[in-house]
Amino acid sequence: MSSPKPVAHSHCKMTEIVLPNDTNGLGNMMGGRLLHLMDKCAAISAQRHANRICVTAAVDNVEFQSAIKEGEVVVIESHVNRAFRTSMEVELNVRAENPLAETERASNRAFYTYVALDDAGTPVPVPDVRPETEAERARYEAAAKRRDIRLVLAGRQSLDQASSLMDDMLAALQRSTDAAG
């Protein structure tokens, strides 16, 4: 197993102008087209981190906050938040730039899970992530909670096995007990 890698090692930034064939009848970028670009960006981040072919295992929490209009530039940035045994959580943040008005705004955010594969298509271990900033450490910890939630909802893990969630629940219970008396 290789040594942990910094988050910056997996960073990917993609840009693309939104053309008429990318839009719906309202002149907004189609969601499926955006998800396709996001999947490509996330795959690059996962493969940079794992040095392996990686496949999408899950797409969580896609938030469409603001439509991207024809003629705007979509900017997608991704990085690996945390690696587990054979999987990685990749965070994507999407912005829309209006080059005429010289403005930009947040558009979308999502978390994708990728699994690294060997030449036979079997999942293989991936290096850990080495968070280097306070923000990276917070995203690293939050990734474990999201993973536990995903596994519990999928029925692949019981709630009592979700250690990151149990720690949060116990801490909340302790705070409420302390506040009560």
N, C-alpha and C positions, 0 to 999 in steps of 0.2 A: 504494500500500500504506500502510495506516495505521501509526502508531507502535506499538511494543510495549505490551502491556497487563499490568498486575499480575495476579497469580493471584487476588487478592481480588475483582477485577472479575467473575470468572466463578463465584464462590461461590454455591451453592444449598443450601438446607436445607429438607427436606420432612418432615412428620410425619403419621402416620396410625395410628389404632387398628386392631388386628387383630380383626375380627369373625368370627362362625362361618362365613360364606360365603367367608372368605379361608383357611380351614384344611383340613387333611387329616383322616383318621380318627383321628390321634393328638392332634389339637388344636393342631398346629403350623401356622404360616403356610406355605402351599404355595410351593415354590421358584419356580414360574412367575409367581405373583402378585408375589413380591418382585422378581424380575427385571424385570417390567413397570414397577413403581414406580421401580426403579433406572434404567431406560432413560429414563423421563420426567425424572428429576432430572438425569441426565447430559446430556440434550438441552438442557435449560435452560442449563446451564453452557456447553455448546458454542455455543449461539446467542447468549448474552451476550457471549462472547469474539469470535465472528466477525461478529456483527450480520448474520447470514444464516440461512436455513433450513439445518439440518444433519441429516444422516442417519447412522444407525449403520452403521459399516463392519466392526467387529470387536468381539467381547467376549472379553476375556482374563482368565485367572486369577481366576475367581469362586471364592472360598473361603467355604464354609458352615461357620462355626466354632461357632455356637450357635443352636439352634432358637429361633424367636420364637413365643411361646404366644398363644393366644386371650386377649384382654383386655389384652395388652401394647401399648405404643406403639412403633412402628417409626420410627426417626429416620435419615434418609438425608442425607448431606452429600456434595457433589461440588464439584470445581474442575478447571480445565484445568492439567495439569502442564507441558505443552510443546506447541507448535504446530510443525508441519512445513510443507511447502509448502501443501497444501490440507487436511491432516488435523490432528487434535488428539487428544492422549491426555487422557482425563478419568478422574480417580481418584474412586472412590466408597468411602465408609466408612459402614457401617450399624451402628447400635446398637439394642438393645432396652431399653426402659424399663418397669419394673414400677411403675406409679403407686401401688399399694397398699403395696408394700414400700419404696418410694422408693429403688429400686436401678436401676442400668443396667449393661449389659455389651456388649462388642464382639460383633457377630453375623456380619458379612460384610464382605468387601473385594473390590473388582474394579477392572479397568481396561478402559474402553471406548474405542474409536477412532471418532471422528466425522469426516465430510467435509462441508465447506461447499459449498453449491450456488448457482448463479445462477438466474435466473428460468426458464431453459431446462433446468435439471437438470444442468448441466455443473459439475464441480468448479472452484472458484475459490480463489485464494490467500487465506490468513488471516493476521492480524497475529501477530507473534511474542509470546511470553510474556516478561515481565520479572520474574524471581524476585527477591524483596526480602529474604528471610530465608535463613539457612543451611539450614533444613529445605526451603524451596522450591527452593533451588539443588540440593540433593541429589536431590529428586524430579525436577527438570528433567533432570539428568544420567542418572538411572536410566531415565527415559522413553526416551531415545535407545537405551539398551541393549535395553529391551523391544521397541522398534520393530525394531531389527536382528534380534533373535531371531525375531519374528513374520514378518518378510520372508524370512529364511533358511528357516524351517520351511515357509512357503507356496511356496517355490521361486521367489520373485520377486527374490531377491538371493543372490549366492554368498557364502560365508563370508569370502572375502578382500575383498569389498566392504563388509562390516559393520565399518566403521571403529571404532565405539565398542567392539565386542567384540574386535577385533584389538588395540586399545590396551591393554585389560585383560589379554589373553593375553600380550602382550609385557612388560607390567609384572610379571606373575606370573613369567614366565620369568626376567626380570632379578633379581627378588628371590630366586628359588631359586638362581640362579647366584652371586649375592652371598653367600648363606648358605653355599653349598658351598665357597667358598674365596676 
